[in-house]
Amino acid sequence: SMNGDNMLNYEARIEDPKTFSRPWTIRMPLYRRLEPNVQLLEFKCVEFSEELLYGLNRKEFVQRARRSSVAGEAEYAFAHALLRDVAYGQIPRAGRGERHRRAAAWIESLGRPEDHAEMLAHHYLRALEYARAAGREDPALAERARLAMRRAGGRTLALASYAAAARYFSAALEIWPESDPDRVWLLVHAGRASHAAD
């Protein structure tokens, strides 16, 4: 829970009878660093991003992935999910959708969208959710999101990840126009994935 602008009280209850003899709780305050030069980098176009990321890496805020999910690109991840969540929370809600849209556009620019189908689906769906939450209808974004969901469903279905495929197809159906003839095939694929997942 937030305890002021620069402090977060983190609490977690651990209940794992296979590992611990009784449940236990961890509590700790987390403070935002107030250094004047701290920056959160989001896009490759930031000048000197490698040097700045190295600084964040040295401070153990982020860590470089051993293997990038995008060939030929360095990939960094937050060292802890809580750091990621706090950093994400600092981005104004109005800007999050645009960042998801830009991330999806960058991923598409890499080519071979089938290799990145799940990432594209995630970013386009989040961009659409934020646009709708702001009261903006964007038909082009809705089309990109539903097509990305269908591709991700098809990819995960082909990989026999039936539960994931069912989720992607269901998400696509929620935003697919009722009158579109392709909706029938989407229903068939969603049914196949749901049946196989059970």
Secondary structure, DSSP 8 states (H G I E B T S, - for coil): -B-STTEEEEEEEE--TTT-SS-EEEEEEEE----TT------TTSTTHHHHHHHHHHTTSEEE-SS-SSTTS--EEESSHHHHHHHHHTS-HHHHHHHHHHHHHHHHHTS-GGGGHHHHHHHHHHHHHHHHHTT---HHHHHHHHHHHHHHHHHHHHTT-HHHHHHHHHHHHHHS-TT-THHHHHHHHHHHHHHHH-
